[in-house]
Amino acid sequence: MRIERRLVGFGLFLVTVGVVILAVRQGAVPDEAIRRAWSLWPLILIGVGLSILLAGRPGAAVGGLIVVVTFGIVIGVAIGSGTFIPGICTGDRERGTSFAETGAELASPARIAVEEDCGDLHLTTGDGTSWNLGGTSSDGRPPIVNASTSDVRIRSDDGTPFDLAGSEAWDLVVPRVPTISLDVQVNAGDARLDLAGAHVTSLSVQRNAGSVAIDLREIAAIDKLDLEVNAGSATVRLPARSLDGAITVNAGSIALCRPADAGLRIDLGDSVAASNDFEAHGLVRDGNRWETPGFATAAIRIALTADANAASLSLDPAGSCAG
């Protein structure tokens, strides 16, 4: 039987990426190693050099294997941690220039939509009925804001290209009193959403490259969660209240932190090349559905549908859910 070498290399790449993602998400890789993953890039040159020197000789495949494994490690760490090239889109406030704060009163119900490209987003809640936005950008230019008493839309300034130095950082405070729907799209960089005390009808978050941490533990009310992660990572601290939601992850990872005594059901549908640790955490499988024993009678029921492709889903990983 003849083995196609190109397929072997591709298969080894996928295996390496998957193993590294799982190791990162389970906290088996130290933070320092994650930060230094990109320093492995000289191995790619070494591998290419060996392939040239050994061309047509025994051991010629070694160079290619070094290249494949190195790429797999770097990409796996990037996807698993949500951290890509250090210093890119990291929201360095010290290098940025503060822009003028803005905000206003909101009626109930209201909608808040946020779209940020390359930077850091920190979203929290505040007392009263007003929202407030502050932060920094490379030149002190604020994001574009279109607002009324019932609809707030905030997005990166189209006149400024991606701030790859990572100096764009937004601090957005949303009010706890009005009932709101919240739509957040963040492209590269990091995002943190702490919704303590908020009354939310629907929360939609799209994370494209980078990481997002969503804390719903102390949210006052939430009806629906919709989370999409593409080539990045997310940590979701679920609320101690019943919730329906949908999660989609493509070439990335999601960690779910469960509240005590909550029943959890996850329907994986037709996910492709996805891994999970549900069985190790006591969930029982029925076809494509996983759920905690006694889910139907639990006082708190969290039901999620998941579409995971070349991705990993994990429950209560110590590295992400501690604290």
Short mmCIF file of the C-alpha atoms (twelve columns), coordinates in Angstrom:
data_MODEL
# 
_entry.id   MODEL 
# 
loop_
_atom_site.group_PDB 
_atom_site.id 
_atom_site.type_symbol 
_atom_site.label_atom_id 
_atom_site.label_alt_id 
_atom_site.label_comp_id 
_atom_site.label_asym_id 
_atom_site.label_seq_id 
_atom_site.Cartn_x 
_atom_site.Cartn_y 
_atom_site.Cartn_z 
_atom_site.pdbx_PDB_model_num 
ATOM 1   C CA . MET A 1   0.000   0.000  0.000  1 
ATOM 2   C CA . ARG A 2   1.367   3.397  -0.988 1 
ATOM 3   C CA . ILE A 3   1.078   6.187  1.593  1 
ATOM 4   C CA . GLU A 4   0.500   9.711  0.369  1 
ATOM 5   C CA . ARG A 5   3.079   11.795 2.245  1 
ATOM 6   C CA . ARG A 6   1.177   15.037 1.872  1 
ATOM 7   C CA . LEU A 7   -1.842  13.531 3.605  1 
ATOM 8   C CA . VAL A 8   0.369   12.191 6.385  1 
ATOM 9   C CA . GLY A 9   1.747   15.671 6.955  1 
ATOM 10  C CA . PHE A 10  -1.705  17.245 6.969  1 
ATOM 11  C CA . GLY A 11  -2.983  14.592 9.344  1 
ATOM 12  C CA . LEU A 12  -0.055  15.155 11.696 1 
ATOM 13  C CA . PHE A 13  -0.732  18.905 11.595 1 
ATOM 14  C CA . LEU A 14  -4.397  18.404 12.569 1 
ATOM 15  C CA . VAL A 15  -3.491  15.977 15.352 1 
ATOM 16  C CA . THR A 16  -0.898  18.386 16.746 1 
ATOM 17  C CA . VAL A 17  -3.316  21.334 16.652 1 
ATOM 18  C CA . GLY A 18  -6.042  19.319 18.389 1 
ATOM 19  C CA . VAL A 19  -3.771  17.956 21.126 1 
ATOM 20  C CA . VAL A 20  -2.311  21.382 21.866 1 
ATOM 21  C CA . ILE A 21  -5.760  23.040 21.992 1 
ATOM 22  C CA . LEU A 22  -6.945  20.466 24.530 1 
ATOM 23  C CA . ALA A 23  -3.765  20.827 26.594 1 
ATOM 24  C CA . VAL A 24  -4.112  24.622 26.686 1 
ATOM 25  C CA . ARG A 25  -7.809  24.545 27.560 1 
ATOM 26  C CA . GLN A 26  -7.221  22.035 30.380 1 
ATOM 27  C CA . GLY A 27  -4.511  24.216 31.898 1 
ATOM 28  C CA . ALA A 28  -1.724  21.713 31.148 1 
ATOM 29  C CA . VAL A 29  0.364   24.350 29.345 1 
ATOM 30  C CA . PRO A 30  1.941   27.046 31.580 1 
ATOM 31  C CA . ASP A 31  1.099   30.669 30.801 1 
ATOM 32  C CA . GLU A 32  4.754   31.423 30.134 1 
ATOM 33  C CA . ALA A 33  4.897   28.686 27.483 1 
ATOM 34  C CA . ILE A 34  1.777   30.131 25.836 1 
ATOM 35  C CA . ARG A 35  3.336   33.588 25.676 1 
ATOM 36  C CA . ARG A 36  6.550   32.181 24.171 1 
ATOM 37  C CA . ALA A 37  4.939   29.899 21.573 1 
ATOM 38  C CA . TRP A 38  5.775   32.252 18.716 1 
ATOM 39  C CA . SER A 39  9.476   32.030 19.630 1 
ATOM 40  C CA . LEU A 40  9.461   28.547 18.051 1 
ATOM 41  C CA . TRP A 41  9.380   30.067 14.550 1 
ATOM 42  C CA . PRO A 42  13.149  29.413 13.887 1 
ATOM 43  C CA . LEU A 43  12.313  25.692 13.862 1 
ATOM 44  C CA . ILE A 44  10.417  26.313 10.622 1 
ATOM 45  C CA . LEU A 45  13.633  27.603 9.018  1 
ATOM 46  C CA . ILE A 46  15.521  24.608 10.371 1 
ATOM 47  C CA . GLY A 47  12.940  22.228 8.944  1 
ATOM 48  C CA . VAL A 48  12.992  23.877 5.536  1 
ATOM 49  C CA . GLY A 49  16.796  23.809 5.552  1 
ATOM 50  C CA . LEU A 50  16.916  20.112 6.395  1 
ATOM 51  C CA . SER A 51  14.454  19.347 3.612  1 
ATOM 52  C CA . ILE A 52  16.750  21.101 1.137  1 
ATOM 53  C CA . LEU A 53  19.964  19.514 2.444  1 
ATOM 54  C CA . LEU A 54  18.519  16.003 2.597  1 
ATOM 55  C CA . ALA A 55  16.540  16.146 -0.643 1 
ATOM 56  C CA . GLY A 56  16.637  12.719 -2.268 1 
ATOM 57  C CA . ARG A 57  18.428  11.185 0.733  1 
ATOM 58  C CA . PRO A 58  17.233  9.062  3.671  1 
ATOM 59  C CA . GLY A 59  15.656  11.234 6.334  1 
ATOM 60  C CA . ALA A 60  14.491  13.925 3.925  1 
ATOM 61  C CA . ALA A 61  11.020  13.791 5.469  1 
ATOM 62  C CA . VAL A 62  12.331  14.897 8.864  1 
ATOM 63  C CA . GLY A 63  12.497  18.534 7.812  1 
ATOM 64  C CA . GLY A 64  8.907   18.541 6.654  1 
ATOM 65  C CA . LEU A 65  7.757   16.913 9.886  1 
ATOM 66  C CA . ILE A 66  9.524   19.590 11.929 1 
ATOM 67  C CA . VAL A 67  7.745   22.303 9.937  1 
ATOM 68  C CA . VAL A 68  4.347   20.613 10.274 1 
ATOM 69  C CA . VAL A 69  4.648   20.015 14.018 1 
ATOM 70  C CA . THR A 70  5.915   23.555 14.668 1 
ATOM 71  C CA . PHE A 71  3.031   25.090 12.755 1 
ATOM 72  C CA . GLY A 72  0.651   22.775 14.622 1 
ATOM 73  C CA . ILE A 73  1.987   23.842 18.023 1 
ATOM 74  C CA . VAL A 74  1.851   27.556 17.229 1 
ATOM 75  C CA . ILE A 75  -1.630  27.428 15.699 1 
ATOM 76  C CA . GLY A 76  -2.905  25.163 18.478 1 
ATOM 77  C CA . VAL A 77  -1.679  27.549 21.173 1 
ATOM 78  C CA . ALA A 78  -3.143  30.521 19.287 1 
ATOM 79  C CA . ILE A 79  -6.571  28.914 18.942 1 
ATOM 80  C CA . GLY A 80  -6.620  27.357 22.394 1 
ATOM 81  C CA . SER A 81  -5.635  30.505 24.237 1 
ATOM 82  C CA . GLY A 82  -7.094  33.096 21.893 1 
ATOM 83  C CA . THR A 83  -3.676  34.770 21.899 1 
ATOM 84  C CA . PHE A 84  -2.118  35.324 18.496 1 
ATOM 85  C CA . ILE A 85  1.017   37.374 17.809 1 
ATOM 86  C CA . PRO A 86  2.092   39.074 21.070 1 
ATOM 87  C CA . GLY A 87  1.620   42.837 20.984 1 
ATOM 88  C CA . ILE A 88  -1.009  42.681 18.241 1 
ATOM 89  C CA . CYS A 89  -4.520  43.906 19.088 1 
ATOM 90  C CA . THR A 90  -3.918  43.744 22.824 1 
ATOM 91  C CA . GLY A 91  -5.438  47.078 23.850 1 
ATOM 92  C CA . ASP A 92  -2.361  48.737 25.378 1 
ATOM 93  C CA . ARG A 93  -3.859  51.778 27.125 1 
ATOM 94  C CA . GLU A 94  -0.434  53.191 28.004 1 
ATOM 95  C CA . ARG A 95  0.399   53.713 24.324 1 
ATOM 96  C CA . GLY A 96  -3.016  55.059 23.429 1 
ATOM 97  C CA . THR A 97  -4.509  58.524 23.716 1 
ATOM 98  C CA . SER A 98  -7.704  58.946 25.706 1 
ATOM 99  C CA . PHE A 99  -10.772 60.033 23.764 1 
ATOM 100 C CA . ALA A 100 -13.664 62.073 25.164 1 
ATOM 101 C CA . GLU A 101 -16.219 60.057 27.103 1 
ATOM 102 C CA . THR A 102 -19.764 59.870 25.841 1 
ATOM 103 C CA . GLY A 103 -23.033 58.494 27.167 1 
ATOM 104 C CA . ALA A 104 -26.744 59.136 27.674 1 
ATOM 105 C CA . GLU A 105 -29.938 57.888 29.261 1 
ATOM 106 C CA . LEU A 106 -31.657 54.757 27.962 1 
ATOM 107 C CA . ALA A 107 -35.330 53.906 27.913 1 
ATOM 108 C CA . SER A 108 -36.629 50.385 28.416 1 
ATOM 109 C CA . PRO A 109 -36.478 48.238 26.379 1 
ATOM 110 C CA . ALA A 110 -33.342 49.231 24.460 1 
ATOM 111 C CA . ARG A 111 -30.739 47.729 22.156 1 
ATOM 112 C CA . ILE A 112 -26.968 48.186 22.378 1 
ATOM 113 C CA . ALA A 113 -24.769 47.012 19.481 1 
ATOM 114 C CA . VAL A 114 -20.955 47.087 19.629 1 
ATOM 115 C CA . GLU A 115 -18.475 46.306 16.849 1 
ATOM 116 C CA . GLU A 116 -14.772 46.695 17.604 1 
ATOM 117 C CA . ASP A 117 -11.848 45.842 15.341 1 
ATOM 118 C CA . CYS A 118 -8.490  45.007 16.899 1 
ATOM 119 C CA . GLY A 119 -8.205  46.095 20.494 1 
ATOM 120 C CA . ASP A 120 -9.545  45.532 23.976 1 
ATOM 121 C CA . LEU A 121 -13.175 45.723 25.062 1 
ATOM 122 C CA . HIS A 122 -14.153 45.799 28.730 1 
ATOM 123 C CA . LEU A 123 -17.919 45.863 29.228 1 
ATOM 124 C CA . THR A 124 -19.380 46.231 32.710 1 
ATOM 125 C CA . THR A 125 -22.649 47.388 34.293 1 
ATOM 126 C CA . GLY A 126 -23.540 50.438 36.344 1 
ATOM 127 C CA . ASP A 127 -26.386 51.730 38.493 1 
ATOM 128 C CA . GLY A 128 -29.083 53.890 36.986 1 
ATOM 129 C CA . THR A 129 -30.313 54.161 33.411 1 
ATOM 130 C CA . SER A 130 -27.292 55.662 31.611 1 
ATOM 131 C CA . TRP A 131 -24.629 54.084 29.412 1 
ATOM 132 C CA . ASN A 132 -21.089 55.434 29.214 1 
ATOM 133 C CA . LEU A 133 -18.150 54.870 26.851 1 
ATOM 134 C CA . GLY A 134 -14.525 55.874 27.420 1 
ATOM 135 C CA . GLY A 135 -11.106 54.551 26.523 1 
ATOM 136 C CA . THR A 136 -8.133  55.129 24.242 1 
ATOM 137 C CA . SER A 137 -7.144  54.928 20.592 1 
ATOM 138 C CA . SER A 138 -3.885  55.444 18.741 1 
ATOM 139 C CA . ASP A 139 -4.690  59.071 17.853 1 
ATOM 140 C CA . GLY A 140 -7.369  59.957 20.407 1 
ATOM 141 C CA . ARG A 141 -10.125 59.541 17.843 1 
ATOM 142 C CA . PRO A 142 -13.291 58.059 19.388 1 
ATOM 143 C CA . PRO A 143 -15.306 55.233 17.855 1 
ATOM 144 C CA . ILE A 144 -18.366 56.076 15.794 1 
ATOM 145 C CA . VAL A 145 -21.469 56.300 17.982 1 
ATOM 146 C CA . ASN A 146 -25.066 56.559 16.791 1 
ATOM 147 C CA . ALA A 147 -27.447 56.722 19.718 1 
ATOM 148 C CA . SER A 148 -31.031 57.367 20.661 1 
ATOM 149 C CA . THR A 149 -32.908 56.618 23.878 1 
ATOM 150 C CA . SER A 150 -33.742 53.118 22.638 1 
ATOM 151 C CA . ASP A 151 -30.865 52.209 20.306 1 
ATOM 152 C CA . VAL A 152 -27.088 52.596 20.728 1 
ATOM 153 C CA . ARG A 153 -24.624 51.561 18.028 1 
ATOM 154 C CA . ILE A 154 -20.862 51.776 18.610 1 
ATOM 155 C CA . ARG A 155 -18.261 50.760 16.038 1 
ATOM 156 C CA . SER A 156 -14.616 51.284 15.171 1 
ATOM 157 C CA . ASP A 157 -13.859 54.318 13.028 1 
ATOM 158 C CA . ASP A 158 -13.760 53.135 9.402  1 
ATOM 159 C CA . GLY A 159 -11.310 55.915 8.591  1 
ATOM 160 C CA . THR A 160 -8.652  54.273 10.751 1 
ATOM 161 C CA . PRO A 161 -7.161  50.915 9.713  1 
ATOM 162 C CA . PHE A 162 -6.716  48.117 12.220 1 
ATOM 163 C CA . ASP A 163 -4.645  49.498 15.082 1 
ATOM 164 C CA . LEU A 164 -2.196  46.583 15.096 1 
ATOM 165 C CA . ALA A 165 -0.190  48.158 17.879 1 
ATOM 166 C CA . GLY A 166 -3.165  47.364 20.086 1 
ATOM 167 C CA . SER A 167 -3.767  50.825 21.540 1 
ATOM 168 C CA . GLU A 168 -7.546  50.831 20.956 1 
ATOM 169 C CA . ALA A 169 -9.222  50.026 24.260 1 
ATOM 170 C CA . TRP A 170 -12.851 50.669 25.129 1 
ATOM 171 C CA . ASP A 171 -14.506 50.755 28.551 1 
ATOM 172 C CA . LEU A 172 -18.246 50.464 28.071 1 
ATOM 173 C CA . VAL A 173 -20.690 50.648 30.976 1 
ATOM 174 C CA . VAL A 174 -24.263 49.546 30.324 1 
ATOM 175 C CA . PRO A 175 -27.083 50.308 32.787 1 
ATOM 176 C CA . ARG A 176 -28.617 47.674 35.048 1 
ATOM 177 C CA . VAL A 177 -32.114 49.146 35.217 1 
ATOM 178 C CA . PRO A 178 -33.468 49.172 31.634 1 
ATOM 179 C CA . THR A 179 -34.110 45.879 29.917 1 
ATOM 180 C CA . ILE A 180 -31.664 45.617 27.022 1 
ATOM 181 C CA . SER A 181 -30.677 43.362 24.176 1 
ATOM 182 C CA . LEU A 182 -26.927 43.312 23.680 1 
ATOM 183 C CA . ASP A 183 -25.119 42.536 20.415 1 
ATOM 184 C CA . VAL A 184 -21.298 42.429 20.552 1 
ATOM 185 C CA . GLN A 185 -18.903 41.685 17.687 1 
ATOM 186 C CA . VAL A 186 -15.186 41.846 18.382 1 
ATOM 187 C CA . ASN A 187 -12.570 41.121 15.740 1 
ATOM 188 C CA . ALA A 188 -9.111  40.247 17.110 1 
ATOM 189 C CA . GLY A 189 -7.849  41.305 20.513 1 
ATOM 190 C CA . ASP A 190 -9.434  40.557 23.867 1 
ATOM 191 C CA . ALA A 191 -12.882 41.166 25.321 1 
ATOM 192 C CA . ARG A 192 -14.370 40.886 28.799 1 
ATOM 193 C CA . LEU A 193 -18.087 41.114 29.495 1 
ATOM 194 C CA . ASP A 194 -19.204 41.288 33.120 1 
ATOM 195 C CA . LEU A 195 -22.987 41.617 33.225 1 
ATOM 196 C CA . ALA A 196 -23.644 41.608 36.965 1 
ATOM 197 C CA . GLY A 197 -27.107 42.995 37.710 1 
ATOM 198 C CA . ALA A 198 -28.101 43.509 34.076 1 
ATOM 199 C CA . HIS A 199 -31.558 42.696 32.706 1 
ATOM 200 C CA . VAL A 200 -30.921 41.185 29.276 1 
ATOM 201 C CA . THR A 201 -33.486 39.802 26.868 1 
ATOM 202 C CA . SER A 202 -30.859 38.443 24.476 1 
ATOM 203 C CA . LEU A 203 -27.074 38.418 24.446 1 
ATOM 204 C CA . SER A 204 -25.359 37.849 21.082 1 
ATOM 205 C CA . VAL A 205 -21.549 37.708 20.981 1 
ATOM 206 C CA . GLN A 206 -19.393 37.054 17.923 1 
ATOM 207 C CA . ARG A 207 -15.674 36.616 18.553 1 
ATOM 208 C CA . ASN A 208 -13.395 36.469 15.481 1 
ATOM 209 C CA . ALA A 209 -9.761  35.725 16.394 1 
ATOM 210 C CA . GLY A 210 -8.765  36.411 19.969 1 
ATOM 211 C CA . SER A 211 -10.415 35.644 23.276 1 
ATOM 212 C CA . VAL A 212 -13.570 36.611 25.112 1 
ATOM 213 C CA . ALA A 213 -14.597 36.072 28.726 1 
ATOM 214 C CA . ILE A 214 -18.312 36.338 29.515 1 
ATOM 215 C CA . ASP A 215 -19.399 36.436 33.158 1 
ATOM 216 C CA . LEU A 216 -23.122 35.812 33.674 1 
ATOM 217 C CA . ARG A 217 -22.938 34.574 37.269 1 
ATOM 218 C CA . GLU A 218 -24.638 37.615 38.805 1 
ATOM 219 C CA . ILE A 219 -26.825 38.693 35.900 1 
ATOM 220 C CA . ALA A 220 -30.313 39.736 37.047 1 
ATOM 221 C CA . ALA A 221 -32.185 38.296 34.044 1 
ATOM 222 C CA . ILE A 222 -31.327 36.714 30.708 1 
ATOM 223 C CA . ASP A 223 -33.586 34.913 28.270 1 
ATOM 224 C CA . LYS A 224 -31.269 33.870 25.448 1 
ATOM 225 C CA . LEU A 225 -27.557 33.493 24.704 1 
ATOM 226 C CA . ASP A 226 -26.045 33.287 21.203 1 
ATOM 227 C CA . LEU A 227 -22.250 32.880 21.061 1 
ATOM 228 C CA . GLU A 228 -20.066 32.397 17.968 1 
ATOM 229 C CA . VAL A 229 -16.297 31.922 18.081 1 
ATOM 230 C CA . ASN A 230 -14.134 31.728 14.961 1 
ATOM 231 C CA . ALA A 231 -10.400 31.006 15.323 1 
ATOM 232 C CA . GLY A 232 -10.412 32.077 18.941 1 
ATOM 233 C CA . SER A 233 -11.451 31.095 22.432 1 
ATOM 234 C CA . ALA A 234 -14.238 31.877 24.874 1 
ATOM 235 C CA . THR A 235 -14.882 31.307 28.545 1 
ATOM 236 C CA . VAL A 236 -18.520 31.521 29.650 1 
ATOM 237 C CA . ARG A 237 -19.454 31.603 33.321 1 
ATOM 238 C CA . LEU A 238 -23.070 30.477 33.155 1 
ATOM 239 C CA . PRO A 239 -25.803 32.028 35.355 1 
ATOM 240 C CA . ALA A 240 -27.563 30.396 38.278 1 
ATOM 241 C CA . ARG A 241 -30.851 30.634 36.374 1 
ATOM 242 C CA . SER A 242 -32.502 28.755 33.527 1 
ATOM 243 C CA . LEU A 243 -31.282 29.685 30.078 1 
ATOM 244 C CA . ASP A 244 -31.603 28.653 26.444 1 
ATOM 245 C CA . GLY A 245 -28.682 29.298 24.150 1 
ATOM 246 C CA . ALA A 246 -26.740 28.436 21.031 1 
ATOM 247 C CA . ILE A 247 -22.964 28.236 20.702 1 
ATOM 248 C CA . THR A 248 -20.968 27.957 17.488 1 
ATOM 249 C CA . VAL A 249 -17.219 27.442 17.385 1 
ATOM 250 C CA . ASN A 250 -15.071 27.006 14.292 1 
ATOM 251 C CA . ALA A 251 -11.344 26.274 14.738 1 
ATOM 252 C CA . GLY A 252 -11.425 27.392 18.340 1 
ATOM 253 C CA . SER A 253 -12.455 26.458 21.848 1 
ATOM 254 C CA . ILE A 254 -15.126 27.242 24.417 1 
ATOM 255 C CA . ALA A 255 -14.942 26.618 28.152 1 
ATOM 256 C CA . LEU A 256 -18.228 26.476 30.057 1 
ATOM 257 C CA . CYS A 257 -18.247 27.142 33.796 1 
ATOM 258 C CA . ARG A 258 -21.352 25.681 35.447 1 
ATOM 259 C CA . PRO A 259 -23.139 27.000 38.531 1 
ATOM 260 C CA . ALA A 260 -23.613 24.521 41.353 1 
ATOM 261 C CA . ASP A 261 -26.698 22.286 41.149 1 
ATOM 262 C CA . ALA A 262 -27.707 23.500 37.678 1 
ATOM 263 C CA . GLY A 263 -28.933 20.969 35.134 1 
ATOM 264 C CA . LEU A 264 -27.078 21.171 31.832 1 
ATOM 265 C CA . ARG A 265 -28.074 19.869 28.401 1 
ATOM 266 C CA . ILE A 266 -25.872 20.247 25.325 1 
ATOM 267 C CA . ASP A 267 -27.034 19.115 21.894 1 
ATOM 268 C CA . LEU A 268 -24.023 18.742 19.590 1 
ATOM 269 C CA . GLY A 269 -26.000 18.200 16.397 1 
ATOM 270 C CA . ASP A 270 -23.779 17.490 13.388 1 
ATOM 271 C CA . SER A 271 -20.519 18.885 14.771 1 
ATOM 272 C CA . VAL A 272 -17.404 17.849 12.834 1 
ATOM 273 C CA . ALA A 273 -13.952 17.083 14.271 1 
ATOM 274 C CA . ALA A 274 -15.004 18.328 17.699 1 
ATOM 275 C CA . SER A 275 -13.805 17.129 21.092 1 
ATOM 276 C CA . ASN A 276 -15.304 17.457 24.550 1 
ATOM 277 C CA . ASP A 277 -14.855 16.240 28.121 1 
ATOM 278 C CA . PHE A 278 -18.533 15.957 29.017 1 
ATOM 279 C CA . GLU A 279 -18.403 12.314 30.134 1 
ATOM 280 C CA . ALA A 280 -15.599 13.045 32.565 1 
ATOM 281 C CA . HIS A 281 -17.839 15.643 34.207 1 
ATOM 282 C CA . GLY A 282 -20.806 13.336 34.707 1 
ATOM 283 C CA . LEU A 283 -22.933 14.129 31.660 1 
ATOM 284 C CA . VAL A 284 -24.773 11.239 30.046 1 
ATOM 285 C CA . ARG A 285 -24.879 10.797 26.283 1 
ATOM 286 C CA . ASP A 286 -27.981 10.037 24.254 1 
ATOM 287 C CA . GLY A 287 -27.130 10.216 20.537 1 
ATOM 288 C CA . ASN A 288 -25.765 13.717 19.925 1 
ATOM 289 C CA . ARG A 289 -27.163 15.027 23.203 1 
ATOM 290 C CA . TRP A 290 -25.362 15.219 26.532 1 
ATOM 291 C CA . GLU A 291 -27.088 16.097 29.794 1 
ATOM 292 C CA . THR A 292 -26.668 15.917 33.534 1 
ATOM 293 C CA . PRO A 293 -28.699 13.189 35.268 1 
ATOM 294 C CA . GLY A 294 -32.042 14.554 36.443 1 
ATOM 295 C CA . PHE A 295 -31.977 17.468 34.009 1 
ATOM 296 C CA . ALA A 296 -35.742 17.371 33.420 1 
ATOM 297 C CA . THR A 297 -36.525 17.956 37.099 1 
ATOM 298 C CA . ALA A 298 -33.705 20.376 37.929 1 
ATOM 299 C CA . ALA A 299 -34.748 23.751 39.350 1 
ATOM 300 C CA . ILE A 300 -32.232 25.467 37.073 1 
ATOM 301 C CA . ARG A 301 -32.035 24.138 33.515 1 
ATOM 302 C CA . ILE A 302 -29.455 25.410 31.010 1 
ATOM 303 C CA . ALA A 303 -30.094 24.049 27.513 1 
ATOM 304 C CA . LEU A 304 -27.547 24.728 24.786 1 
ATOM 305 C CA . THR A 305 -27.294 23.726 21.157 1 
ATOM 306 C CA . ALA A 306 -23.738 23.545 19.864 1 
ATOM 307 C CA . ASP A 307 -22.202 23.551 16.418 1 
ATOM 308 C CA . ALA A 308 -18.499 22.788 16.816 1 
ATOM 309 C CA . ASN A 309 -16.156 22.242 13.880 1 
ATOM 310 C CA . ALA A 310 -12.439 21.544 14.363 1 
ATOM 311 C CA . ALA A 311 -13.001 22.761 17.897 1 
ATOM 312 C CA . SER A 312 -13.026 21.789 21.545 1 
ATOM 313 C CA . LEU A 313 -15.677 22.189 24.235 1 
ATOM 314 C CA . SER A 314 -14.756 21.802 27.873 1 
ATOM 315 C CA . LEU A 315 -16.591 21.943 31.202 1 
ATOM 316 C CA . ASP A 316 -15.204 23.617 34.303 1 
ATOM 317 C CA . PRO A 317 -11.502 23.658 33.341 1 
ATOM 318 C CA . ALA A 318 -9.465  24.729 36.360 1 
ATOM 319 C CA . GLY A 319 -7.397  27.190 34.374 1 
ATOM 320 C CA . SER A 320 -10.439 29.091 33.094 1 
ATOM 321 C CA . CYS A 321 -13.135 28.667 35.736 1 
ATOM 322 C CA . ALA A 322 -11.155 29.104 38.959 1 
ATOM 323 C CA . GLY A 323 -11.906 32.153 41.069 1 
# 
